[in-house]
Amino acid sequence: MGNIAMKTGGIHHITCFVKNAQRNVDFYAGVLGLRLVKKTINFDAPEVYHLYFGNEKGSPGTIITFFPHEFSSKGRIGGGQVGTTTYVVPTGALDFWKARLTAFDISFTESARFSESYIEFLDVDGLQLEIVEREDGALNTWSSGGIPTDKAIKGFGGAVLYSTVSTETMQVLEDVLGLQKVGQDGGFIRYKAEGDIGNLIDVNAEPMEWGIPGAGTVHHIAWRAKDFEDHEAWRSHVERSGFHPTPIIDRQYFHAIYFREHGGILFEIATDPPGFANDEHEDHLGEVLMLPTWFENSRAEIERNLPPIQVQELKSIKQ
């Protein structure tokens, strides 16, 4: 790559801890209308699901993932974490989402940041979410729960990062990941990546107290690498920048490296390929439990230890 500055397109995925698997499915598939694109396990703890939700293909920039564990302790959102995950919907869709959240008895507040209107709410485990309208980004053609395409969540708008040392986190966004500083509004400084979704990242201007990992918190945020060659260049670039990235790990649906930036947030860089149709047909994503080859021999035991889950049409309180 020589001296060419490296720039990520934006967020690849965001991974969180939650408690109950079925409640998690009900919220993200049932209420938010995302597609369960992959049902697999935590490769490091096969007694725990790893659930992925996104648009119809699980495109980079749309994927939120979860480790649901009934016995995990409650975390506290704070420094060293993604504070809020931002979803983007088409222009004119915000009123639809206010009505939908109200119909499911989910309370929300309205706020403004950088001249944009947001609705902010919590999921069932207390993860902080918000929805914003923007023109950019392809429509989500996945249709479920009566959400029309022109109202459906397109993917991430971005994220609000909670740093314990804001200057350090901002320096990584700018000098390592290649985001551009575009403004400040009150307590937040905004950075922009090159992609058309998952591209606007807000960072707290004043340092924040450490959060506590656990259910209802984000474990890590992953940034996009175009392909495997680009990914190797990213690993060298991160190392040259003074960080200690992990070796490249094959996560079946992308390759990953991880490093913790000095504001405390765990960053991953993940490849766009091969994607979620790697081991399932696109028409049937998320329907059966997919295991990496080295766990196939233990499938019966693994399935016995996992709670049954299903994507189901939810009745709102107004029906």
C-alpha positions, -999 to 999 in steps of 0.1 A, spaced: 0 0 0 31 23 2 22 56 18 -13 58 5 -35 68 35 -58 40 45 -95 48 49 -123 25 62 -157 28 46 -172 29 81 -188 4 104 -188 -33 94 -207 -46 125 -214 -40 162 -214 -68 187 -233 -67 220 -240 -88 252 -276 -96 261 -294 -120 283 -324 -137 267 -320 -151 231 -358 -152 222 -364 -117 236 -334 -105 215 -349 -121 184 -383 -106 191 -369 -71 195 -345 -69 165 -365 -91 141 -400 -85 154 -400 -49 164 -372 -34 143 -378 -56 113 -342 -67 107 -335 -101 92 -319 -128 113 -291 -135 88 -271 -160 108 -277 -183 138 -244 -197 150 -224 -200 182 -197 -180 200 -167 -200 187 -150 -194 220 -180 -205 241 -202 -229 221 -229 -230 247 -238 -194 237 -255 -184 205 -240 -158 182 -269 -141 164 -265 -117 135 -292 -93 123 -290 -70 92 -306 -62 59 -317 -88 35 -281 -99 27 -265 -89 60 -244 -64 41 -215 -47 59 -228 -16 77 -261 -32 86 -251 -61 109 -257 -60 147 -246 -92 165 -253 -106 199 -240 -131 225 -272 -139 245 -264 -155 278 -292 -159 304 -267 -158 334 -246 -129 323 -244 -100 348 -259 -66 339 -233 -43 325 -231 -5 328 -228 17 296 -198 40 299 -163 48 288 -145 23 267 -176 13 249 -199 22 220 -225 43 239 -253 44 213 -259 25 181 -274 47 154 -298 33 129 -307 51 97 -341 51 79 -352 68 47 -361 104 48 -397 109 60 -398 76 79 -393 90 115 -430 94 122 -436 58 112 -410 47 137 -425 69 165 -458 52 159 -443 17 157 -424 21 190 -455 35 206 -475 5 193 -451 -18 210 -451 2 242 -414 12 238 -408 47 252 -385 70 233 -373 106 236 -366 130 208 -333 149 205 -313 169 180 -276 167 172 -257 182 143 -290 197 129 -305 162 127 -336 148 146 -332 116 165 -355 93 184 -337 75 212 -348 44 230 -335 12 247 -338 -24 237 -350 -51 262 -315 -53 277 -309 -16 280 -287 -11 250 -289 25 238 -303 29 203 -314 58 181 -330 63 147 -322 91 123 -335 99 88 -309 103 59 -310 102 21 -278 81 18 -277 43 17 -297 17 -3 -332 8 8 -336 -24 28 -357 -48 7 -362 -72 36 -399 -69 45 -413 -81 78 -438 -72 104 -456 -48 82 -427 -24 77 -426 -12 41 -393 -8 23 -395 30 22 -397 30 60 -374 0 69 -341 4 87 -313 7 60 -285 -2 84 -263 18 107 -262 56 105 -231 53 127 -224 52 164 -217 73 194 -184 63 210 -179 68 248 -141 73 253 -122 74 286 -96 95 268 -114 113 240 -83 129 224 -68 94 219 -99 79 204 -103 108 180 -67 105 170 -72 68 161 -103 76 141 -85 103 121 -49 90 118 -54 53 118 -89 47 103 -88 77 80 -121 93 91 -125 131 86 -135 155 114 -166 173 102 -178 193 132 -186 198 169 -220 201 185 -222 206 223 -205 176 239 -198 157 207 -173 158 179 -183 142 146 -162 121 122 -171 109 88 -160 78 69 -162 72 32 -192 48 30 -228 58 26 -241 40 57 -224 34 91 -203 64 83 -210 91 109 -192 86 142 -197 109 172 -172 110 201 -177 125 235 -156 157 238 -150 152 275 -135 120 289 -160 96 305 -159 72 334 -153 35 326 -183 14 319 -187 -21 331 -190 -50 305 -221 -72 307 -256 -76 294 -269 -44 278 -235 -32 266 -215 -33 234 -185 -56 233 -168 -42 202 -173 -22 170 -159 -35 137 -147 -13 108 -147 -23 71 -118 -37 51 -126 -41 14 -111 -76 9 -85 -100 23 -55 -82 8 -67 -48 21 -72 -65 55 -36 -76 57 -25 -41 48 -48 -28 77 -31 -52 101 3 -39 92 -10 -3 93 -25 -7 128 8 -23 140 29 5 125 6 30 143 17 16 177 -11 -8 185 -11 -46 190 -35 -62 166 -44 -99 170 -34 -123 143 -60 -125 115 -89 -147 126 -113 -165 102 -148 -158 115 -164 -178 86 -183 -148 73 -154 -123 74 -118 -122 86 -111 -102 117 -83 -85 137 -89 -68 170 -71 -41 189 -80 -18 219 -75 19 213 -62 41 241 -97 54 250 -106 19 260 -128 8 231 -123 -26 215 -119 -21 177 -121 -48 151 -113 -45 114 -134 -70 94 -134 -79 57 -165 -74 35 -162 -109 20 -171 -137 20 -205 -127 36 -233 -147 51 -242 -167 20 -209 -184 25 -226 -215 40 -263 -209 34 -284 -200 4 -294 -163 4 -331 -172 5 -327 -192 37 -302 -172 58 -306 -177 96 -330 -206 94 -308 -233 108 -279 -234 133 -247 -231 113 -215 -245 129 -179 -242 118 -166 -276 106 -146 -282 138 -178 -282 159 -200 -303 136 -191 -335 155 -206 -320 186 -238 -306 169 -263 -327 189 -248 -317 222 -245 -280 212 -281 -279 201 -292 -295 233 -275 -268 253 -290 -239 234 -325 -225 241 -349 -228 212 -355 -196 193 -378 -185 164 -385 -154 144 -421 -147 150 -446 -120 139 -453 -99 170 -486 -85 180 -484 -48 190 -505 -36 219 -527 -17 194 -537 -48 175 
